Amino acid sequence: MRAIVTGVAGFLGSSLAEALLDRGDSVLGIDCFTDYYSRAIKERNLFGLRDRENFEFNAGNMLDLRWDHLLEGVDVVFHQAAQAGVRASWGEEFECYTQWNVLATQRLLEAVKQTPGPPRVIYASSSSIYGERTDLPMCESDRPQPVSPYGVTKLAAEHLCVLYAKCFGIHTASLRYFTVYGPRQRPDMAFHKFFRAIFTEKEIPQYGDGQQTRDFTYVSDAVAANLAAAENSEPGGVYNIGGGSRVTLAHCLEEMGRVTGIEPRIRQFPRQDGDVTHTGADISRAREVLRWQPNVGLAEGLAAEAQYVRELLEEGL
């Protein structure tokens, strides 16, 4: 299989590209190195990919690429590229989110539409589209009500995928990720920040009382969901991808102390705009249609991420 992975220098993109190469597929990776976080970390993500025999890299901007040429002979596009971050999506920065999350997705879908024998498109959506919910677990049929501009743009791009499937016969599938974590996690994400604070003996900023819950999904399980979607998804399908259990932030911090042997130092702050209190995924559709289920538990996943952050610090990153 020949695949394109957008956002290939990122957390999930690089992990997915590695998995595809390991099973013998060829990969064209695309990433324009936006400045949301350190390029050095992104280059580290790419380090093991650049010399692989079946890997090509394009450092182009998705809005400017010659998609007609790039899509030739491609079987599936894993569209992982996005402007990330809930809290950063307010105010003047919103333009970046509309550009990279909505317009870039539309350009890709339009190019796929014009490609003979068009490839499948697997889109990285987000649980942020659900917003604040009290009726858990969250189901794909629930009405989306995002509470952040980031969530609004992820939902808009997801709707575009559904529209192009319905109107033009493009086989799209949208995966609503629930808080993916593990090695290569972005430095702005909670677990990465918490481990970095623990290892450098700094305070951990806790927004809220610690009783908010999340459905955490280990990165290898998210990768497996993409591979399953490329094979088994229904055209225009939408699927929750979650870790299968919901835990409190307080429990996660306790587990981090256990895997590192260091007691976390916590400083509490008020809850921030755009944060939701609880998430929890109903993954029955992914189990039934994609034939996918999560396999990595929280303790195992946190231990792997702790080791990754420790290595970054040792390298001065």
Phi and psi in degrees as GROMACS dihedral restraints (atoms count N, CA, C in turn):
[ dihedral_restraints ]
;  ai    aj    ak    al  type     phi  dphi    fc
    3     4     5     6     1  -108.1    20    10
    4     5     6     7     1   128.3    20    10
    6     7     8     9     1  -128.5    20    10
    7     8     9    10     1   150.7    20    10
    9    10    11    12     1  -107.4    20    10
   10    11    12    13     1   135.5    20    10
   12    13    14    15     1  -120.7    20    10
   13    14    15    16     1   111.9    20    10
   15    16    17    18     1   -84.7    20    10
   16    17    18    19     1   152.2    20    10
   18    19    20    21     1    66.4    20    10
   19    20    21    22     1    35.0    20    10
   21    22    23    24     1   -69.5    20    10
   22    23    24    25     1   -19.0    20    10
   24    25    26    27     1   -86.2    20    10
   25    26    27    28     1    -2.9    20    10
   27    28    29    30     1   -87.6    20    10
   28    29    30    31     1  -175.0    20    10
   30    31    32    33     1   -57.0    20    10
   31    32    33    34     1   -64.0    20    10
   33    34    35    36     1   -78.3    20    10
   34    35    36    37     1   -36.7    20    10
   36    37    38    39     1   -60.1    20    10
   37    38    39    40     1   -45.8    20    10
   39    40    41    42     1   -68.5    20    10
   40    41    42    43     1   -37.3    20    10
   42    43    44    45     1   -66.0    20    10
   43    44    45    46     1   -39.7    20    10
   45    46    47    48     1   -67.9    20    10
   46    47    48    49     1   -44.0    20    10
   48    49    50    51     1   -59.9    20    10
   49    50    51    52     1   -40.8    20    10
   51    52    53    54     1   -61.8    20    10
   52    53    54    55     1   -43.6    20    10
   54    55    56    57     1   -64.6    20    10
   55    56    57    58     1   -40.2    20    10
   57    58    59    60     1   -63.5    20    10
   58    59    60    61     1   -44.6    20    10
   60    61    62    63     1   -65.2    20    10
   61    62    63    64     1   -38.7    20    10
   63    64    65    66     1   -61.9    20    10
   64    65    66    67     1   -28.4    20    10
   66    67    68    69     1   -96.3    20    10
   67    68    69    70     1     5.7    20    10
   69    70    71    72     1   100.7    20    10
   70    71    72    73     1     4.9    20    10
   72    73    74    75     1   -79.8    20    10
   73    74    75    76     1   161.3    20    10
   75    76    77    78     1  -101.0    20    10
   76    77    78    79     1   144.4    20    10
   78    79    80    81     1  -132.8    20    10
   79    80    81    82     1   130.4    20    10
   81    82    83    84     1  -103.8    20    10
   82    83    84    85     1   113.7    20    10
   84    85    86    87     1   -96.9    20    10
   85    86    87    88     1   137.1    20    10
   87    88    89    90     1  -124.2    20    10
   88    89    90    91     1   131.5    20    10
   90    91    92    93     1  -162.8    20    10
   91    92    93    94     1   134.5    20    10
   93    94    95    96     1  -105.8    20    10
   94    95    96    97     1     9.1    20    10
   96    97    98    99     1    54.1    20    10
   97    98    99   100     1    58.3    20    10
   99   100   101   102     1   -60.9    20    10
  100   101   102   103     1   159.0    20    10
  102   103   104   105     1   -92.5    20    10
  103   104   105   106     1    25.4    20    10
  105   106   107   108     1   -63.0    20    10
  106   107   108   109     1   -34.9    20    10
  108   109   110   111     1  -148.5    20    10
  109   110   111   112     1   176.0    20    10
  111   112   113   114     1   -53.4    20    10
  112   113   114   115     1   129.2    20    10
  114   115   116   117     1   -65.1    20    10
  115   116   117   118     1   -30.6    20    10
  117   118   119   120     1   -58.7    20    10
  118   119   120   121     1   -37.9    20    10
  120   121   122   123     1   -69.1    20    10
  121   122   123   124     1   -38.4    20    10
  123   124   125   126     1   -66.3    20    10
  124   125   126   127     1   -39.6    20    10
  126   127   128   129     1   -65.0    20    10
  127   128   129   130     1   -35.0    20    10
  129   130   131   132     1   -63.3    20    10
  130   131   132   133     1   -40.1    20    10
  132   133   134   135     1   -60.3    20    10
  133   134   135   136     1   -35.1    20    10
  135   136   137   138     1   -83.4    20    10
  136   137   138   139     1   -13.7    20    10
  138   139   140   141     1   -53.5    20    10
  139   140   141   142     1   -45.7    20    10
  141   142   143   144     1   -78.4    20    10
  142   143   144   145     1    -6.5    20    10
  144   145   146   147     1   -97.3    20    10
  145   146   147   148     1   -34.9    20    10
  147   148   149   150     1   -58.7    20    10
  148   149   150   151     1   -32.5    20    10
  150   151   152   153     1   -96.2    20    10
  151   152   153   154     1     4.4    20    10
  153   154   155   156     1   -72.1    20    10
  154   155   156   157     1   141.7    20    10
  156   157   158   159     1   -60.2    20    10
  157   158   159   160     1   -39.4    20    10
  159   160   161   162     1  -101.3    20    10
  160   161   162   163     1    22.7    20    10
  162   163   164   165     1  -114.1    20    10
  163   164   165   166     1   131.3    20    10
  165   166   167   168     1  -121.2    20    10
  166   167   168   169     1   150.2    20    10
  168   169   170   171     1  -127.1    20    10
  169   170   171   172     1   136.6    20    10
  171   172   173   174     1  -126.1    20    10
  172   173   174   175     1   120.0    20    10
  174   175   176   177     1   -92.2    20    10
  175   176   177   178     1    31.9    20    10
  177   178   179   180     1   -88.1    20    10
  178   179   180   181     1   161.9    20    10
  180   181   182   183     1   -83.1    20    10
  181   182   183   184     1   127.3    20    10
  183   184   185   186     1   -57.2    20    10
  184   185   186   187     1   -26.0    20    10
  186   187   188   189     1   -77.4    20    10
  187   188   189   190     1   -16.2    20    10
  189   190   191   192     1  -116.0    20    10
  190   191   192   193     1    -2.3    20    10
  192   193   194   195     1   -70.1    20    10
  193   194   195   196     1   152.6    20    10
  195   196   197   198     1   -85.3    20    10
  196   197   198   199     1    81.3    20    10
  198   199   200   201     1   -63.8    20    10
  199   200   201   202     1   -31.7    20    10
  201   202   203   204     1   -57.9    20    10
  202   203   204   205     1   -37.7    20    10
  204   205   206   207     1   -76.9    20    10
  205   206   207   208     1   -42.9    20    10
  207   208   209   210     1   -68.2    20    10
  208   209   210   211     1   -32.5    20    10
  210   211   212   213     1   -82.2    20    10
  211   212   213   214     1    -7.4    20    10
  213   214   215   216     1   -63.4    20    10
  214   215   216   217     1   123.2    20    10
  216   217   218   219     1    78.8    20    10
  217   218   219   220     1     6.3    20    10
  219   220   221   222     1   -86.8    20    10
  220   221   222   223     1   136.8    20    10
  222   223   224   225     1   -93.1    20    10
  223   224   225   226     1   -34.1    20    10
  225   226   227   228     1  -152.3    20    10
  226   227   228   229     1   141.4    20    10
  228   229   230   231     1  -111.5    20    10
  229   230   231   232     1   120.4    20    10
  231   232   233   234     1   -96.4    20    10
  232   233   234   235     1   103.4    20    10
  234   235   236   237     1   -92.4    20    10
  235   236   237   238     1    90.0    20    10
  237   238   239   240     1   -98.1    20    10
  238   239   240   241     1   -16.6    20    10
  240   241   242   243     1   -65.6    20    10
  241   242   243   244     1   138.0    20    10
  243   244   245   246     1  -169.5    20    10
  244   245   246   247     1   160.1    20    10
  246   247   248   249     1   -86.3    20    10
  247   248   249   250     1   114.3    20    10
  249   250   251   252     1   -94.2    20    10
  250   251   252   253     1   169.7    20    10
  252   253   254   255     1   104.8    20    10
  253   254   255   256     1   114.6    20    10
  255   256   257   258     1   -71.5    20    10
  256   257   258   259     1   -51.3    20    10
  258   259   260   261     1   -69.4    20    10
  259   260   261   262     1   -26.6    20    10
  261   262   263   264     1   -83.8    20    10
  262   263   264   265     1    -2.5    20    10
  264   265   266   267     1   -87.5    20    10
  265   266   267   268     1    -2.2    20    10
  267   268   269   270     1   -82.9    20    10
  268   269   270   271     1   162.0    20    10
  270   271   272   273     1    69.8    20    10
  271   272   273   274     1  -144.4    20    10
  273   274   275   276     1   -64.9    20    10
  274   275   276   277     1   -23.9    20    10
  276   277   278   279     1   -70.6    20    10
  277   278   279   280     1   -11.8    20    10
  279   280   281   282     1   -58.8    20    10
  280   281   282   283     1   -30.6    20    10
  282   283   284   285     1   -58.9    20    10
  283   284   285   286     1   -37.3    20    10
  285   286   287   288     1   -62.3    20    10
  286   287   288   289     1   -37.9    20    10
  288   289   290   291     1   -69.9    20    10
  289   290   291   292     1   -39.2    20    10
  291   292   293   294     1   -68.5    20    10
  292   293   294   295     1   -35.2    20    10
  294   295   296   297     1   -69.7    20    10
  295   296   297   298     1   -51.6    20    10
  297   298   299   300     1   -84.9    20    10
  298   299   300   301     1   -28.0    20    10
  300   301   302   303     1   -94.5    20    10
  301   302   303   304     1   -35.5    20    10
  303   304   305   306     1  -101.2    20    10
  304   305   306   307     1   -59.3    20    10
  306   307   308   309     1   -63.8    20    10
  307   308   309   310     1   -42.4    20    10
  309   310   311   312     1   -62.0    20    10
  310   311   312   313     1   -37.7    20    10
  312   313   314   315     1   -67.2    20    10
  313   314   315   316     1   -41.4    20    10
  315   316   317   318     1   -63.0    20    10
  316   317   318   319     1   -42.1    20    10
  318   319   320   321     1   -61.8    20    10
  319   320   321   322     1   -42.6    20    10
  321   322   323   324     1   -62.7    20    10
  322   323   324   325     1   -48.1    20    10
  324   325   326   327     1   -63.0    20    10
  325   326   327   328     1   -38.0    20    10
  327   328   329   330     1   -64.6    20    10
  328   329   330   331     1   -39.9    20    10
  330   331   332   333     1   -68.0    20    10
  331   332   333   334     1   -40.2    20    10
  333   334   335   336     1   -62.0    20    10
  334   335   336   337     1   -40.5    20    10
  336   337   338   339     1   -57.5    20    10
  337   338   339   340     1   -34.2    20    10
  339   340   341   342     1   -91.7    20    10
  340   341   342   343     1     3.7    20    10
  342   343   344   345     1   -93.3    20    10
  343   344   345   346     1   126.7    20    10
  345   346   347   348     1   -60.1    20    10
  346   347   348   349     1   136.3    20    10
  348   349   350   351     1    55.2    20    10
  349   350   351   352     1    58.8    20    10
  351   352   353   354     1   -59.9    20    10
  352   353   354   355     1   144.0    20    10
  354   355   356   357     1   -72.1    20    10
  355   356   357   358     1   161.6    20    10
  357   358   359   360     1   -72.4    20    10
  358   359   360   361     1   153.4    20    10
  360   361   362   363     1  -123.5    20    10
  361   362   363   364     1   120.0    20    10
  363   364   365   366     1  -106.5    20    10
  364   365   366   367     1   113.8    20    10
  366   367   368   369     1  -101.6    20    10
  367   368   369   370     1   134.1    20    10
  369   370   371   372     1   -85.0    20    10
  370   371   372   373     1    95.6    20    10
  372   373   374   375     1   -91.1    20    10
  373   374   375   376     1  -163.1    20    10
  375   376   377   378     1  -152.3    20    10
  376   377   378   379     1   148.8    20    10
  378   379   380   381     1   -66.0    20    10
  379   380   381   382     1   -13.0    20    10
  381   382   383   384     1   -60.7    20    10
  382   383   384   385     1   -18.5    20    10
  384   385   386   387     1   -68.6    20    10
  385   386   387   388     1   -21.0    20    10
  387   388   389   390     1   -76.1    20    10
  388   389   390   391     1   -35.5    20    10
  390   391   392   393     1    77.6    20    10
  391   392   393   394     1  -155.1    20    10
  393   394   395   396     1   -81.3    20    10
  394   395   396   397     1   117.7    20    10
  396   397   398   399     1  -126.9    20    10
  397   398   399   400     1   146.5    20    10
  399   400   401   402     1  -110.0    20    10
  400   401   402   403     1   -20.8    20    10
  402   403   404   405     1   -93.8    20    10
  403   404   405   406     1    99.4    20    10
  405   406   407   408     1  -111.3    20    10
  406   407   408   409     1   153.8    20    10
  408   409   410   411     1   -77.2    20    10
  409   410   411   412     1   163.5    20    10
  411   412   413   414     1   -77.7    20    10
  412   413   414   415     1   134.3    20    10
  414   415   416   417     1  -117.9    20    10
  415   416   417   418     1   148.7    20    10
  417   418   419   420     1   -57.5    20    10
  418   419   420   421     1   -25.5    20    10
  420   421   422   423     1   -84.2    20    10
  421   422   423   424     1    -6.3    20    10
  423   424   425   426     1   -65.5    20    10
  424   425   426   427     1   150.9    20    10
  426   427   428   429     1   -71.8    20    10
  427   428   429   430     1   122.6    20    10
  429   430   431   432     1   -68.7    20    10
  430   431   432   433     1   134.8    20    10
  432   433   434   435     1  -143.5    20    10
  433   434   435   436     1    67.7    20    10
  435   436   437   438     1   -59.9    20    10
  436   437   438   439     1   146.6    20    10
  438   439   440   441     1  -113.9    20    10
  439   440   441   442     1    16.3    20    10
  441   442   443   444     1  -140.9    20    10
  442   443   444   445     1   152.5    20    10
  444   445   446   447     1   -58.6    20    10
  445   446   447   448     1   -35.7    20    10
  447   448   449   450     1   -56.8    20    10
  448   449   450   451     1   -49.2    20    10
  450   451   452   453     1   -60.4    20    10
  451   452   453   454     1   -37.2    20    10
  453   454   455   456     1   -61.0    20    10
  454   455   456   457     1   -43.7    20    10
  456   457   458   459     1   -72.1    20    10
  457   458   459   460     1   -34.5    20    10
  459   460   461   462     1   -66.9    20    10
  460   461   462   463     1   -37.9    20    10
  462   463   464   465     1   -67.5    20    10
  463   464   465   466     1   -40.4    20    10
  465   466   467   468     1   -60.1    20    10
  466   467   468   469     1   -44.1    20    10
  468   469   470   471     1   -67.5    20    10
  469   470   471   472     1   -36.3    20    10
  471   472   473   474     1   -62.0    20    10
  472   473   474   475     1   -43.6    20    10
  474   475   476   477     1   -61.2    20    10
  475   476   477   478     1   -37.4    20    10
  477   478   479   480     1   -61.0    20    10
  478   479   480   481     1   -41.7    20    10
  480   481   482   483     1   -60.1    20    10
  481   482   483   484     1   -43.9    20    10
  483   484   485   486     1   -64.4    20    10
  484   485   486   487     1   -42.0    20    10
  486   487   488   489     1   -62.8    20    10
  487   488   489   490     1   -44.6    20    10
  489   490   491   492     1   -68.1    20    10
  490   491   492   493     1   -28.7    20    10
  492   493   494   495     1   -68.9    20    10
  493   494   495   496     1   -45.6    20    10
  495   496   497   498     1   -71.9    20    10
  496   497   498   499     1   -41.8    20    10
  498   499   500   501     1   -89.6    20    10
  499   500   501   502     1   -29.3    20    10
  501   502   503   504     1  -124.4    20    10
  502   503   504   505     1     2.6    20    10
  504   505   506   507     1    74.2    20    10
  505   506   507   508     1    16.2    20    10
  507   508   509   510     1   -74.8    20    10
  508   509   510   511     1   130.8    20    10
  510   511   512   513     1   -82.0    20    10
  511   512   513   514     1    99.7    20    10
  513   514   515   516     1  -111.2    20    10
  514   515   516   517     1   156.1    20    10
  516   517   518   519     1  -145.1    20    10
  517   518   519   520     1   135.1    20    10
  519   520   521   522     1  -112.2    20    10
  520   521   522   523     1   127.7    20    10
  522   523   524   525     1  -107.2    20    10
  523   524   525   526     1   115.7    20    10
  525   526   527   528     1   -87.7    20    10
  526   527   528   529     1    95.9    20    10
  528   529   530   531     1   -70.9    20    10
  529   530   531   532     1   137.6    20    10
  531   532   533   534     1  -108.1    20    10
  532   533   534   535     1   104.3    20    10
  534   535   536   537     1    37.3    20    10
  535   536   537   538     1    78.6    20    10
  537   538   539   540     1   -78.6    20    10
  538   539   540   541     1   137.9    20    10
  540   541   542   543     1  -141.2    20    10
  541   542   543   544     1   172.4    20    10
  543   544   545   546     1   128.3    20    10
  544   545   546   547     1  -176.0    20    10
  546   547   548   549     1   -53.7    20    10
  547   548   549   550     1   139.2    20    10
  549   550   551   552     1    79.8    20    10
  550   551   552   553     1     5.9    20    10
  552   553   554   555     1   -56.8    20    10
  553   554   555   556     1   142.5    20    10
  555   556   557   558     1   -58.1    20    10
  556   557   558   559     1   146.9    20    10
  558   559   560   561     1   -69.4    20    10
  559   560   561   562     1   -12.9    20    10
  561   562   563   564     1   -88.5    20    10
  562   563   564   565     1    -6.5    20    10
  564   565   566   567     1   -85.4    20    10
  565   566   567   568     1   153.9    20    10
  567   568   569   570     1   -58.1    20    10
  568   569   570   571     1   -52.3    20    10
  570   571   572   573     1   -61.3    20    10
  571   572   573   574     1   -41.2    20    10
  573   574   575   576     1   -61.2    20    10
  574   575   576   577     1   -48.3    20    10
  576   577   578   579     1   -61.8    20    10
  577   578   579   580     1   -39.2    20    10
  579   580   581   582     1   -66.7    20    10
  580   581   582   583     1   -45.0    20    10
  582   583   584   585     1   -65.4    20    10
  583   584   585   586     1   -39.4    20    10
  585   586   587   588     1   -61.7    20    10
  586   587   588   589     1   -41.3    20    10
  588   589   590   591     1   -65.8    20    10
  589   590   591   592     1   -41.4    20    10
  591   592   593   594     1   -60.8    20    10
  592   593   594   595     1   -47.7    20    10
  594   595   596   597     1   -71.2    20    10
  595   596   597   598     1   -25.0    20    10
  597   598   599   600     1  -102.0    20    10
  598   599   600   601     1    10.3    20    10
  600   601   602   603     1    58.2    20    10
  601   602   603   604     1    43.0    20    10
  603   604   605   606     1  -112.5    20    10
  604   605   606   607     1   164.9    20    10
  606   607   608   609     1   -73.4    20    10
  607   608   609   610     1   145.9    20    10
  609   610   611   612     1   -95.2    20    10
  610   611   612   613     1   122.3    20    10
  612   613   614   615     1   -75.9    20    10
  613   614   615   616     1   118.9    20    10
  615   616   617   618     1  -110.9    20    10
  616   617   618   619     1   115.0    20    10
  618   619   620   621     1   -92.1    20    10
  619   620   621   622     1   107.4    20    10
  621   622   623   624     1   104.8    20    10
  622   623   624   625     1  -170.2    20    10
  624   625   626   627     1   -91.5    20    10
  625   626   627   628     1     1.7    20    10
  627   628   629   630     1    87.2    20    10
  628   629   630   631     1    -5.5    20    10
  630   631   632   633     1   -93.9    20    10
  631   632   633   634     1    -0.3    20    10
  633   634   635   636     1   -65.5    20    10
  634   635   636   637     1   148.7    20    10
  636   637   638   639     1  -120.8    20    10
  637   638   639   640     1   153.4    20    10
  639   640   641   642     1  -138.9    20    10
  640   641   642   643     1   154.7    20    10
  642   643   644   645     1  -100.3    20    10
  643   644   645   646     1    98.1    20    10
  645   646   647   648     1   -86.0    20    10
  646   647   648   649     1   136.4    20    10
  648   649   650   651     1  -122.2    20    10
  649   650   651   652     1   121.9    20    10
  651   652   653   654     1   -72.5    20    10
  652   653   654   655     1   147.2    20    10
  654   655   656   657     1   -59.8    20    10
  655   656   657   658     1   -39.1    20    10
  657   658   659   660     1   -66.1    20    10
  658   659   660   661     1   -29.5    20    10
  660   661   662   663     1   -70.7    20    10
  661   662   663   664     1   -38.0    20    10
  663   664   665   666     1   -65.8    20    10
  664   665   666   667     1   -39.2    20    10
  666   667   668   669     1   -61.1    20    10
  667   668   669   670     1   -46.6    20    10
  669   670   671   672     1   -60.6    20    10
  670   671   672   673     1   -34.2    20    10
  672   673   674   675     1   -65.3    20    10
  673   674   675   676     1   -38.8    20    10
  675   676   677   678     1   -63.3    20    10
  676   677   678   679     1   -44.8    20    10
  678   679   680   681     1   -63.7    20    10
  679   680   681   682     1   -39.9    20    10
  681   682   683   684     1   -66.3    20    10
  682   683   684   685     1   -39.7    20    10
  684   685   686   687     1   -65.0    20    10
  685   686   687   688     1   -34.1    20    10
  687   688   689   690     1   -65.2    20    10
  688   689   690   691     1   -25.5    20    10
  690   691   692   693     1   -98.9    20    10
  691   692   693   694     1   -40.1    20    10
  693   694   695   696     1  -118.1    20    10
  694   695   696   697     1    -6.1    20    10
  696   697   698   699     1   -69.8    20    10
  697   698   699   700     1   158.0    20    10
  699   700   701   702     1   -90.2    20    10
  700   701   702   703     1   146.5    20    10
  702   703   704   705     1   -57.3    20    10
  703   704   705   706     1   126.1    20    10
  705   706   707   708     1    77.3    20    10
  706   707   708   709     1     8.9    20    10
  708   709   710   711     1   -70.4    20    10
  709   710   711   712     1   151.4    20    10
  711   712   713   714     1  -126.6    20    10
  712   713   714   715     1   133.5    20    10
  714   715   716   717     1  -139.2    20    10
  715   716   717   718     1   132.3    20    10
  717   718   719   720     1   -75.0    20    10
  718   719   720   721     1   134.0    20    10
  720   721   722   723     1  -123.4    20    10
  721   722   723   724     1    99.5    20    10
  723   724   725   726     1  -129.5    20    10
  724   725   726   727     1   166.5    20    10
  726   727   728   729     1   -76.9    20    10
  727   728   729   730     1   -11.6    20    10
  729   730   731   732     1    97.3    20    10
  730   731   732   733     1    -6.7    20    10
  732   733   734   735     1  -149.8    20    10
  733   734   735   736     1   150.7    20    10
  735   736   737   738     1  -111.6    20    10
  736   737   738   739     1   129.4    20    10
  738   739   740   741     1  -132.4    20    10
  739   740   741   742     1   157.7    20    10
  741   742   743   744     1   -80.0    20    10
  742   743   744   745     1   157.3    20    10
  744   745   746   747     1   -61.8    20    10
  745   746   747   748     1   -39.1    20    10
  747   748   749   750     1   -58.9    20    10
  748   749   750   751     1   -41.3    20    10
  750   751   752   753     1   -64.4    20    10
  751   752   753   754     1   -40.4    20    10
  753   754   755   756     1   -61.1    20    10
  754   755   756   757     1   -42.1    20    10
  756   757   758   759     1   -65.0    20    10
  757   758   759   760     1   -39.2    20    10
  759   760   761   762     1   -61.9    20    10
  760   761   762   763     1   -42.6    20    10
  762   763   764   765     1   -67.2    20    10
  763   764   765   766     1   -35.0    20    10
  765   766   767   768     1   -64.1    20    10
  766   767   768   769     1   -39.8    20    10
  768   769   770   771     1   -62.0    20    10
  769   770   771   772     1   -37.2    20    10
  771   772   773   774     1   -69.4    20    10
  772   773   774   775     1   -44.7    20    10
  774   775   776   777     1   -73.8    20    10
  775   776   777   778     1   -23.9    20    10
  777   778   779   780     1   -97.2    20    10
  778   779   780   781     1   -20.3    20    10
  780   781   782   783     1    74.6    20    10
  781   782   783   784     1    16.0    20    10
  783   784   785   786     1  -124.6    20    10
  784   785   786   787     1   129.4    20    10
  786   787   788   789     1   -73.1    20    10
  787   788   789   790     1   120.5    20    10
  789   790   791   792     1   -64.9    20    10
  790   791   792   793     1   141.2    20    10
  792   793   794   795     1   -99.3    20    10
  793   794   795   796     1   117.7    20    10
  795   796   797   798     1  -112.4    20    10
  796   797   798   799     1   134.1    20    10
  798   799   800   801     1  -122.8    20    10
  799   800   801   802     1   124.0    20    10
  801   802   803   804     1   -89.3    20    10
  802   803   804   805     1   138.9    20    10
  804   805   806   807     1  -127.8    20    10
  805   806   807   808     1   161.7    20    10
  807   808   809   810     1   -64.5    20    10
  808   809   810   811     1   151.9    20    10
  810   811   812   813     1   -59.2    20    10
  811   812   813   814     1   144.1    20    10
  813   814   815   816     1  -103.8    20    10
  814   815   816   817     1   154.5    20    10
  816   817   818   819     1   -59.5    20    10
  817   818   819   820     1   136.4    20    10
  819   820   821   822     1    95.8    20    10
  820   821   822   823     1   -17.9    20    10
  822   823   824   825     1   -78.0    20    10
  823   824   825   826     1   138.4    20    10
  825   826   827   828     1  -100.3    20    10
  826   827   828   829     1   156.4    20    10
  828   829   830   831     1   -78.1    20    10
  829   830   831   832     1   -44.1    20    10
  831   832   833   834     1  -138.5    20    10
  832   833   834   835     1   144.6    20    10
  834   835   836   837     1  -131.8    20    10
  835   836   837   838     1   149.6    20    10
  837   838   839   840     1  -163.9    20    10
  838   839   840   841     1   128.6    20    10
  840   841   842   843     1  -100.5    20    10
  841   842   843   844     1   130.6    20    10
  843   844   845   846     1   -84.5    20    10
  844   845   846   847     1   109.2    20    10
  846   847   848   849     1  -104.1    20    10
  847   848   849   850     1    19.1    20    10
  849   850   851   852     1   -63.8    20    10
  850   851   852   853     1   -35.3    20    10
  852   853   854   855     1   -66.7    20    10
  853   854   855   856     1   -42.1    20    10
  855   856   857   858     1   -63.6    20    10
  856   857   858   859     1   -37.8    20    10
  858   859   860   861     1   -63.7    20    10
  859   860   861   862     1   -45.1    20    10
  861   862   863   864     1   -76.0    20    10
  862   863   864   865     1   -45.5    20    10
  864   865   866   867     1   -88.2    20    10
  865   866   867   868     1   -49.3    20    10
  867   868   869   870     1   -81.2    20    10
  868   869   870   871     1   -17.2    20    10
  870   871   872   873     1    57.6    20    10
  871   872   873   874     1    48.9    20    10
  873   874   875   876     1  -124.7    20    10
  874   875   876   877     1   147.3    20    10
  876   877   878   879     1  -154.1    20    10
  877   878   879   880     1   152.0    20    10
  879   880   881   882     1   -72.3    20    10
  880   881   882   883     1   150.1    20    10
  882   883   884   885     1  -127.0    20    10
  883   884   885   886     1   -14.8    20    10
  885   886   887   888     1  -106.0    20    10
  886   887   888   889     1   124.2    20    10
  888   889   890   891     1   -81.0    20    10
  889   890   891   892     1   166.6    20    10
  891   892   893   894     1   -62.2    20    10
  892   893   894   895     1   -45.3    20    10
  894   895   896   897     1   -60.7    20    10
  895   896   897   898     1   -46.1    20    10
  897   898   899   900     1   -63.2    20    10
  898   899   900   901     1   -42.7    20    10
  900   901   902   903     1   -66.3    20    10
  901   902   903   904     1   -41.4    20    10
  903   904   905   906     1   -65.7    20    10
  904   905   906   907     1   -38.1    20    10
  906   907   908   909     1   -61.6    20    10
  907   908   909   910     1   -40.0    20    10
  909   910   911   912     1   -67.5    20    10
  910   911   912   913     1   -40.1    20    10
  912   913   914   915     1   -70.4    20    10
  913   914   915   916     1   -36.1    20    10
  915   916   917   918     1   -58.4    20    10
  916   917   918   919     1   -42.8    20    10
  918   919   920   921     1   -64.1    20    10
  919   920   921   922     1   -39.8    20    10
  921   922   923   924     1   -62.1    20    10
  922   923   924   925     1   -48.4    20    10
  924   925   926   927     1   -64.5    20    10
  925   926   927   928     1   -37.8    20    10
  927   928   929   930     1   -60.1    20    10
  928   929   930   931     1   -42.1    20    10
  930   931   932   933     1   -64.4    20    10
  931   932   933   934     1   -40.6    20    10
  933   934   935   936     1   -58.7    20    10
  934   935   936   937     1   -45.6    20    10
  936   937   938   939     1   -63.7    20    10
  937   938   939   940     1   -39.0    20    10
  939   940   941   942     1   -64.1    20    10
  940   941   942   943     1   -29.0    20    10
  942   943   944   945     1   -88.7    20    10
  943   944   945   946     1     0.4    20    10
  945   946   947   948     1    76.5    20    10
  946   947   948   949     1    23.5    20    10
